[in-house]
Amino acid sequence: MMFDFATPLERRHPAGGWRSQKWHRYGDEVLPLWVADMDFTAPPAVMDALKRRVDHGVYGYGQVPDSLRHTLCEWSATHYNWTIQPECQLWLPGVVPALHLASLALTEPGDGVLTITPIYPPFLAVAERTGRVTQQAAMAPPSEPGGEWRLDLEALEAAITPRTRLLLWCQPHNPTGRIWRHDELAGLAALVERHNLYVVSDELHCDLLLDEGAQHQPLAAAFPALEDRIITLWAPSKTFNLAGLTAACAVITDPDLRVRFAKAMKGLLPDGNVMGLAAAEAAYRDAEPWRQALLGVLRGHRQMISDYVAHWPGVHFNPPQSTYLAWLDMRDAGLGDDPQQALLAQAKVALSNGADFGQPGFVRLNFGTTATQLEEALKRMDQVLRR
């Protein structure tokens, strides 16, 4: 079955007048490649399921259907070789709320919440928002221009204090696109056990592996001895472009840990979004052909970025192994201290600011868009960066 990833969609001035965070933050002259929101329609199977749900006409309080729980169990077994049970799933309206809930459920005021940098910006706000202490450890930067970011276990351990209780982890990694090697994860697992930490493992991009032959193994599956301290976060939002339907899942295999997390949810989150639950089930059950086609498109877009960056002096880029996000080092590009603002002003292209990820001088580019729109943005950047 053929899917259309080539036709640009009208998102800034749609006929229905719907507004989009991505397309309405900036003026009409700006091409937005910032927030992780793709410019592709959802899989046909998902749209069909939503139409059927809309046609029912009643949108009252819903429940997570058993069929969705079983579908995710099948997805986990098929794609990750991880056997989970339906009762291990707590569905909620997003991964970011889950990060905050984990802090409330598993730590006390004044405890340390640890993460690595650079990292997806909400990670850096969790501790302060929940009355905890923010703790950060920097990744080891590439040893050569365009090289690979690495996990620095020594730096991570040095950041731990007697009050550190929770590690916010991200795999595959946002924004670098790293797929962590097993030896890196083994070192992390040993550190977690040594310091008696809980872990929230954000695995939101695990279905978007771009390197041929790459495999994702959930942290809890790779190290079953740590299952009683790991909360795994999954969602169809990034893979199938369903973020606005607010449906995510915390997979918690340990019963006691699951009860603690579920208690923290009470009164703070609404019941499941009936549209989001219908979309999630259709995505995981019927949209695998669409996902495979998407991966082919994203691999081509990743190559397009590499081809352009090769002509930009002072710009360094290690192609992401996963995600549709390119992490560009602009510190030597001659754009000053804030390359994101410089490119916004000079190229009329909106990217994410690396400073928000804990890494000034970098930008994150979302290439989950049509080839036409991506090439137009890269041409605009080329006029500024090619020397």
C-alpha positions as a printed NumPy array, in Angstrom:
array([[  0.   ,   0.   ,   0.   ],
       [  1.343,   3.438,  -0.92 ],
       [  1.271,   6.312,   1.549],
       [  1.674,  10.001,   0.748],
       [  4.606,  11.555,   2.598],
       [  5.33 ,  14.016,  -0.215],
       [  2.366,  16.366,  -0.475],
       [  2.731,  19.452,   1.775],
       [ -0.299,  19.971,   3.996],
       [ -1.757,  23.367,   4.826],
       [ -1.225,  23.697,   8.555],
       [ -0.797,  27.435,   8.981],
       [ -4.093,  28.466,   7.376],
       [ -6.228,  25.31 ,   7.222],
       [ -9.805,  25.581,   6.074],
       [-11.045,  24.699,   9.557],
       [ -8.968,  27.396,  11.221],
       [ -7.277,  24.926,  13.57 ],
       [ -4.179,  26.258,  15.257],
       [ -0.908,  24.403,  15.652],
       [  1.88 ,  25.064,  18.146],
       [  4.423,  24.25 ,  15.472],
       [  3.038,  26.474,  12.731],
       [  1.626,  29.371,  14.73 ],
       [  4.501,  30.323,  17.004],
       [  6.153,  32.237,  14.168],
       [  4.991,  34.412,  11.294],
       [  4.   ,  33.263,   7.826],
       [  7.475,  33.95 ,   6.447],
       [  9.1  ,  31.375,   8.774],
       [  9.466,  27.649,   8.079],
       [  9.079,  25.829,  11.427],
       [ 11.298,  22.8  ,  12.014],
       [ 11.378,  22.902,  15.793],
       [  8.909,  20.972,  17.998],
       [  8.744,  17.182,  17.462],
       [  5.525,  17.234,  15.432],
       [  5.586,  15.734,  11.924],
       [  3.866,  17.298,   8.909],
       [  2.353,  14.009,   7.75 ],
       [ -1.202,  12.796,   8.064],
       [ -1.724,   9.944,  10.492],
       [ -1.867,   6.383,   9.155],
       [ -5.071,   5.62 ,   7.247],
       [ -5.894,   2.859,   9.73 ],
       [ -5.835,   5.422,  12.533],
       [ -7.993,   7.908,  10.645],
       [-10.518,   5.177,   9.886],
       [-10.667,   4.193,  13.555],
       [-11.177,   7.825,  14.585],
       [-13.975,   8.27 ,  12.063],
       [-15.748,   5.231,  13.458],
       [-15.352,   6.552,  16.991],
       [-16.612,  10.025,  16.008],
       [-19.599,   8.504,  14.227],
       [-20.677,   6.852,  17.462],
       [-21.591,  10.317,  18.688],
       [-21.109,   9.833,  22.432],
       [-17.822,  11.019,  23.913],
       [-18.307,  10.431,  27.618],
       [-15.843,   9.081,  30.14 ],
       [-14.023,   6.109,  28.678],
       [-12.043,   3.133,  29.887],
       [ -8.911,   1.603,  28.477],
       [-10.227,  -1.322,  26.424],
       [ -8.805,  -4.772,  27.009],
       [ -8.179,  -4.971,  23.273],
       [ -5.751,  -2.03 ,  23.486],
       [ -3.866,  -3.603,  26.38 ],
       [ -3.523,  -6.882,  24.496],
       [ -2.475,  -5.058,  21.323],
       [  0.358,  -3.321,  23.156],
       [  1.412,  -6.644,  24.681],
       [  1.629,  -8.09 ,  21.178],
       [  3.562,  -5.05 ,  19.904],
       [  6.044,  -5.408,  22.763],
       [  6.586,  -9.105,  22.148],
       [  6.903,  -8.719,  18.376],
       [  9.132,  -5.642,  18.248],
       [ 11.137,  -5.815,  21.487],
       [ 10.944,  -9.487,  22.5  ],
       [  9.618,  -8.272,  25.862],
       [  6.68 , -10.133,  27.37 ],
       [  4.473,  -7.795,  29.379],
       [  1.049,  -8.378,  30.878],
       [ -2.081,  -6.252,  30.332],
       [ -2.252,  -5.289,  34.005],
       [  1.239,  -3.748,  33.793],
       [ -0.103,  -0.856,  31.722],
       [ -1.215,   2.484,  33.154],
       [ -2.521,   4.69 ,  30.348],
       [ -2.317,   8.437,  30.864],
       [ -2.415,  11.673,  28.834],
       [  1.261,  11.973,  27.936],
       [  4.861,  11.212,  28.768],
       [  5.649,  14.638,  30.256],
       [  2.933,  14.322,  32.929],
       [  4.315,  10.867,  33.701],
       [  7.765,  12.314,  34.421],
       [  6.276,  14.686,  36.979],
       [  4.065,  12.015,  38.511],
       [  7.057,   9.736,  38.981],
       [  8.853,  12.485,  40.877],
       [  5.836,  12.977,  43.139],
       [  5.319,   9.248,  43.649],
       [  8.879,   8.076,  44.192],
       [ 10.691,  10.963,  45.87 ],
       [ 10.267,  13.396,  48.757],
       [ 10.683,  17.191,  48.753],
       [ 14.38 ,  17.988,  48.678],
       [ 15.372,  14.701,  47.039],
       [ 17.523,  14.773,  43.924],
       [ 16.186,  14.089,  40.427],
       [ 19.035,  13.267,  38.064],
       [ 19.356,  13.404,  34.289],
       [ 21.996,  13.764,  31.603],
       [ 22.478,  16.738,  29.292],
       [ 21.766,  17.573,  26.573],
       [ 18.22 ,  16.324,  27.089],
       [ 14.63 ,  16.954,  26.059],
       [ 13.771,  20.223,  27.912],
       [ 10.88 ,  18.972,  30.131],
       [ 13.359,  16.654,  31.886],
       [ 15.187,  19.7  ,  33.203],
       [ 12.043,  21.208,  34.747],
       [ 10.656,  18.194,  36.616],
       [ 12.591,  18.63 ,  39.867],
       [ 11.862,  22.328,  40.304],
       [  8.187,  21.901,  39.446],
       [  7.774,  19.139,  42.023],
       [  9.845,  20.667,  44.817],
       [ 12.865,  18.462,  44.301],
       [ 16.519,  19.212,  43.491],
       [ 17.696,  19.257,  39.88 ],
       [ 20.853,  17.214,  39.297],
       [ 22.583,  17.017,  35.923],
       [ 25.534,  15.235,  34.379],
       [ 26.888,  16.114,  30.956],
       [ 27.328,  13.507,  28.256],
       [ 30.796,  13.133,  26.797],
       [ 30.837,  15.253,  23.63 ],
       [ 32.195,  13.908,  20.347],
       [ 35.964,  13.462,  20.402],
       [ 36.087,  14.77 ,  16.835],
       [ 33.798,  16.99 ,  14.748],
       [ 30.732,  15.047,  13.726],
       [ 31.563,  12.213,  16.085],
       [ 29.303,  10.339,  18.487],
       [ 27.992,  11.623,  21.806],
       [ 28.707,   9.156,  24.612],
       [ 27.344,   8.357,  28.032],
       [ 29.8  ,   9.528,  30.722],
       [ 29.17 ,   7.172,  33.618],
       [ 31.847,   8.813,  35.766],
       [ 30.19 ,  12.21 ,  35.419],
       [ 26.8  ,  10.665,  36.14 ],
       [ 28.077,   8.991,  39.297],
       [ 29.811,  12.171,  40.44 ],
       [ 26.507,  14.036,  40.266],
       [ 24.804,  11.595,  42.641],
       [ 24.362,  12.606,  46.276],
       [ 22.905,  10.747,  49.277],
       [ 19.549,  12.438,  48.453],
       [ 19.435,  11.313,  44.806],
       [ 16.389,   9.105,  44.322],
       [ 15.292,   9.226,  40.69 ],
       [ 16.995,   9.037,  37.298],
       [ 15.138,  10.401,  34.287],
       [ 16.483,   8.392,  31.374],
       [ 15.872,   8.666,  27.614],
       [ 16.406,   5.88 ,  25.073],
       [ 16.717,   6.362,  22.177],
       [ 18.164,   9.68 ,  23.178],
       [ 16.551,  13.011,  22.403],
       [ 18.175,  15.193,  21.042],
       [ 21.292,  13.329,  19.826],
       [ 19.433,  10.346,  18.359],
       [ 21.788,   7.875,  20.049],
       [ 20.806,   4.227,  20.381],
       [ 22.651,   3.223,  23.52 ],
       [ 24.959,   0.221,  23.283],
       [ 24.417,  -2.692,  25.653],
       [ 27.72 ,  -2.053,  27.442],
       [ 26.665,   1.538,  28.139],
       [ 23.341,   0.356,  29.5  ],
       [ 25.045,  -2.319,  31.587],
       [ 27.167,   0.368,  33.22 ],
       [ 24.068,   2.445,  33.823],
       [ 22.214,  -0.522,  35.328],
       [ 25.086,  -1.194,  37.73 ],
       [ 25.106,   2.445,  38.8  ],
       [ 21.327,   2.42 ,  39.345],
       [ 21.552,  -0.657,  41.541],
       [ 24.599,   0.61 ,  43.417],
       [ 22.861,   3.843,  44.389],
       [ 19.38 ,   2.369,  44.83 ],
       [ 17.764,   4.67 ,  42.271],
       [ 14.383,   4.563,  40.599],
       [ 14.407,   5.048,  36.828],
       [ 11.868,   6.534,  34.468],
       [ 12.883,   5.321,  31.016],
       [ 11.367,   7.528,  28.307],
       [ 11.382,   5.261,  25.245],
       [  9.127,   7.451,  23.14 ],
       [ 11.261,   7.214,  19.994],
       [ 11.92 ,   3.471,  20.179],
       [  9.89 ,   2.743,  17.029],
       [ 11.882,   5.235,  14.944],
       [ 15.234,   3.49 ,  14.529],
       [ 16.88 ,   4.713,  11.334],
       [ 20.029,   2.625,  11.174],
       [ 19.412,  -0.56 ,   9.194],
       [ 19.342,  -3.601,  11.429],
       [ 19.153,  -1.597,  14.659],
       [ 17.134,  -3.126,  17.493],
       [ 15.558,  -1.543,  20.533],
       [ 15.545,  -3.363,  23.839],
       [ 13.647,  -1.724,  26.701],
       [ 15.811,  -1.042,  29.726],
       [ 13.542,  -3.18 ,  31.899],
       [ 13.799,  -6.056,  29.431],
       [ 17.572,  -5.841,  29.151],
       [ 18.022,  -5.872,  32.94 ],
       [ 15.114,  -7.779,  34.505],
       [ 16.749,  -7.624,  37.939],
       [ 15.933,  -3.902,  37.908],
       [ 12.283,  -4.278,  36.945],
       [ 11.135,  -3.341,  40.45 ],
       [ 12.64 ,   0.136,  40.019],
       [ 11.89 ,   0.986,  36.353],
       [  8.916,   2.799,  34.834],
       [  8.927,   2.484,  31.039],
       [  7.12 ,   5.193,  29.079],
       [  5.744,   4.478,  25.609],
       [  3.344,   6.311,  23.323],
       [  2.223,   6.273,  19.695],
       [  2.533,  10.061,  19.582],
       [  5.89 ,  10.511,  17.843],
       [  5.895,   7.383,  15.692],
       [  2.421,   7.852,  14.263],
       [  2.115,  11.664,  14.681],
       [ -0.668,  11.534,  17.265],
       [  0.642,  13.908,  19.953],
       [ -2.521,  16.008,  20.027],
       [ -4.587,  12.969,  21.011],
       [ -2.752,  12.695,  24.356],
       [ -2.43 ,   8.966,  24.917],
       [  0.648,   7.374,  26.492],
       [  1.383,   4.319,  28.583],
       [  3.509,   3.703,  31.662],
       [  4.569,   0.052,  31.652],
       [  5.32 ,  -0.949,  35.244],
       [  5.896,  -4.642,  35.83 ],
       [  6.441,  -4.436,  39.594],
       [  3.053,  -4.434,  41.404],
       [  4.157,  -2.26 ,  44.343],
       [  5.746,   0.333,  42.076],
       [  2.634,   0.324,  39.907],
       [  0.408,   1.008,  42.926],
       [  2.57 ,   3.94 ,  44.013],
       [  2.447,   5.478,  40.558],
       [ -1.298,   4.886,  40.189],
       [ -1.968,   6.614,  43.521],
       [ -0.024,   9.66 ,  42.346],
       [ -2.224,   9.842,  39.249],
       [ -5.45 ,  10.15 ,  41.232],
       [ -7.001,  13.593,  40.987],
       [ -4.123,  15.051,  38.978],
       [ -4.898,  13.608,  35.557],
       [ -8.133,  13.218,  33.614],
       [ -9.462,   9.876,  32.483],
       [ -8.285,   8.53 ,  29.155],
       [ -8.94 ,  10.475,  25.98 ],
       [-11.431,   8.272,  24.134],
       [-10.104,   9.405,  20.753],
       [ -6.502,   8.889,  21.788],
       [ -7.181,   5.366,  23.02 ],
       [ -8.944,   4.444,  19.77 ],
       [ -6.079,   5.898,  17.749],
       [ -3.414,   4.126,  19.812],
       [ -5.042,   0.74 ,  19.35 ],
       [ -5.385,   1.198,  15.594],
       [ -1.784,   2.411,  15.303],
       [ -0.249,  -0.503,  17.168],
       [ -2.552,  -3.062,  15.555],
       [ -2.759,  -1.944,  11.916],
       [ -0.219,   0.759,  11.052],
       [  3.042,  -1.199,  10.768],
       [  3.169,  -0.835,   6.939],
       [  2.816,   2.937,   7.326],
       [  5.62 ,   2.989,   9.922],
       [  7.961,   1.09 ,   7.646],
       [  7.244,   3.51 ,   4.805],
       [  7.852,   6.451,   7.149],
       [ 11.25 ,   5.082,   8.148],
       [ 12.294,   4.992,   4.495],
       [ 11.287,   8.637,   4.078],
       [ 13.137,   9.709,   7.219],
       [ 16.311,   7.924,   6.145],
       [ 16.249,   9.884,   2.906],
       [ 15.738,  13.138,   4.793],
       [ 18.615,  12.349,   7.13 ],
       [ 20.85 ,  11.915,   4.097],
       [ 19.64 ,  15.225,   2.638],
       [ 20.727,  17.011,   5.812],
       [ 24.13 ,  15.313,   5.725],
       [ 24.623,  16.433,   2.125],
       [ 23.927,  20.054,   3.008],
       [ 25.958,  20.081,   6.222],
       [ 28.983,  18.873,   4.253],
       [ 29.078,  22.348,   2.666],
       [ 28.643,  24.343,   5.889],
       [ 32.009,  25.257,   7.444],
       [ 31.978,  25.096,  11.215],
       [ 28.761,  23.075,  11.438],
       [ 29.171,  19.584,  12.882],
       [ 26.587,  16.819,  12.634],
       [ 26.472,  13.176,  13.618],
       [ 23.494,  11.614,  11.769],
       [ 20.97 ,  10.367,  14.336],
       [ 20.607,   6.624,  14.686],
       [ 16.951,   7.157,  15.571],
       [ 14.225,   9.828,  15.768],
       [ 13.494,  12.482,  13.131],
       [ 15.605,  15.059,  14.951],
       [ 18.997,  16.358,  13.834],
       [ 21.332,  17.751,  16.504],
       [ 23.6  ,  20.349,  14.898],
       [ 26.688,  21.863,  16.528],
       [ 26.738,  25.52 ,  15.426],
       [ 29.37 ,  26.82 ,  17.844],
       [ 31.949,  27.334,  15.087],
       [ 29.513,  28.474,  12.389],
       [ 30.081,  32.182,  12.91 ],
       [ 26.527,  32.866,  14.08 ],
       [ 27.386,  34.164,  17.536],
       [ 26.202,  32.864,  20.887],
       [ 22.629,  32.155,  19.784],
       [ 22.582,  30.345,  16.422],
       [ 18.886,  29.544,  16.747],
       [ 17.985,  33.23 ,  16.799],
       [ 20.501,  34.015,  14.059],
       [ 18.969,  31.427,  11.725],
       [ 15.48 ,  32.61 ,  12.593],
       [ 16.405,  36.184,  11.691],
       [ 18.612,  35.532,   8.669],
       [ 17.166,  32.346,   7.134],
       [ 13.569,  32.524,   8.384],
       [ 13.852,  28.947,   9.655],
       [ 12.732,  28.118,  13.201],
       [ 14.726,  25.423,  14.981],
       [ 14.846,  24.379,  18.635],
       [ 17.436,  26.192,  20.733],
       [ 20.134,  23.94 ,  22.163],
       [ 20.269,  26.082,  25.304],
       [ 16.841,  24.711,  26.242],
       [ 18.382,  21.216,  26.192],
       [ 21.28 ,  22.319,  28.387],
       [ 23.666,  22.784,  25.433],
       [ 24.049,  26.378,  24.141],
       [ 25.453,  26.741,  20.648],
       [ 23.483,  23.8  ,  19.256],
       [ 20.174,  23.604,  17.429],
       [ 17.733,  20.748,  16.917],
       [ 16.128,  20.388,  13.493],
       [ 12.935,  18.367,  12.992],
       [ 13.134,  16.621,   9.616],
       [  9.75 ,  14.933,   9.975],
       [  8.32 ,  16.996,   7.153],
       [  7.944,  16.696,   3.4  ],
       [ 11.033,  16.659,   1.214],
       [  9.815,  19.88 ,  -0.414],
       [  9.581,  21.74 ,   2.89 ],
       [ 12.811,  20.304,   4.254],
       [ 14.775,  21.229,   1.145],
       [ 13.367,  24.752,   1.173],
       [ 14.471,  25.169,   4.788],
       [ 17.933,  23.762,   4.062],
       [ 18.312,  26.054,   1.044],
       [ 17.517,  29.043,   3.236],
       [ 20.048,  27.901,   5.822],
       [ 22.556,  27.233,   3.052],
       [ 22.458,  30.889,   2.002],
       [ 23.539,  31.837,   5.526],
       [ 25.971,  29.024,   6.337],
       [ 27.778,  28.25 ,   3.07 ],
       [ 30.991,  30.26 ,   2.822]])
